[in-house]
Every structure is written in C-alpha cells, then in structure tokens.
Amino acid sequence: MKQILIIEDDENLCRGIAFTFEKDGYSVIKANTLKSGYINFEKHKVDMVILDLGLPDGNGLELCRNIREKTNTPIIMLTACDLETDEVSGFMAGADDYVTKPFSLSVLRARVEAVFRRTEAKENHFIHSGGFRLDIAGCKLFKNNDEIIISATEFRLLHYFMSNAGQVLTKEKILAALWDNQGVFVDENTLSVNISRLRAKIGDEPKNSTVLKTIHGMGYVWVKE
C-alpha cells in the first residue's frame, strides 16, 4: 500500500484530501506545519508528499528542497497563488507537479496518479545497488553520480549481475545468458578477462572484493546492498 504524506494547514482541505486518497486505498499521514511534516517524513516510509506552499511556520519550498536533497520521493505542491514565478520556484525546488487552489479533488487525484506513473516508469530504467546506478536505457554506469565508462560487454555483464544480486551465478549461466542465446561463442577465459576489467573500473579488488565476489568452485555473486 502506497503511503502519502499531506502537509496542509487548512484542516478542512487536509481532511478532504486524506478522505479521498484513503478511499482509493492509500495510507495517509497528515501534518499541518513544516516541522511536523519533516518529522513525519523522517519517521515514515513515504511514497509521495502533497505539500502546501504557505504554512504557519514557513515556506513549503524550504521543506521541498530539504526532501529533494535527500531522496527522489515525488512531491506535489499546493498553493493559493497562481503567479508564474511561484510555479517556477516550486519546480526549481524539486517539485514534480504544482496545483493551484482552489482545485477539484478529482483533479488532484489524477495528478497524483500521473506522477506515480512517471516515477515508476523512470525507476524501471535504472538498477540501484549500493552507490552504483545502472542506466539501462542509456547503457551507462554511475557510482555516486559519477559516470564510469564501460564497454558494451561490461554493461551486459553488469546488467545480468545486478539484476540477479545476491544469487551465485555459475560461469555456465553467465555465458548462456549473455552470449549463447545470440549465437556467439565466448570462452571462459574471455569472461574472466571482462570481469577483471570490470572490477578494475568499479574499484573492487579481487583479493578483497566487497561488490563482485568470486565463489570458488561455483562462480560469481554481486553482493546485494
């Protein structure tokens, strides 16, 4: 069940939003200040934040920036002001969408569902593991947001390892998954060479491996983090 954090100081509006999404099967947490909103965000696993721009103890942009610095949790901002500069400020702070008051709850529901769809589609293009992020669509590898240049073969190896993180993969399984089904033969020595090159690029020492470990007599395992 997805969980939504609503940070809105208008009690009636907050109650109405909560009722709408609870009826749709979401779990809802309510807060009416920046401070309580941040406390609840830190305390709970939140899948989305619906955040009012004007709150009693400050501007919602502050909390939006704070959340965005730490996570990619989707944020929809609510505001009573329809100035273009405020909308731009919201997006610059990291908001995923912007809704101007007064609004229909059915419109807000549609916006929430649209943001969830975009977020889930985007996440499906990446595999995350520890500090590594593999961009499937772009065939790129990043470590702590810095790109590591890899070859097409190294990308295919990484994709297979990271997709099966925590599982011991034999050389036979790796060869079959990466090359046999394409009708191209690659021997075990070639596989070992590519794994050695990959380890060097990701900074994983073979004798003290913490990421791509050799399981003697069996194969390899990408350590799940």
Protein Blocks (a to p, Z undefined) as FASTA:
>chain_A
ZZdddddfblklmmmmmmmmmmnopacdddfbfklmmmmmmmpccfbdcddfbdfkbcfk
lmmmmmmmmmccdcddddfbfcfklmmmmmmnopabdcdddddfklmmmmmmmmmmmmmm
mmmmpccehjbccdfklopaceehiacdddfklmmmmmmmmmmgoiacdfklmmmmmmmm
nopacdfklmmmmmmmmmmmnopafklccklccdehilpcdddZZ
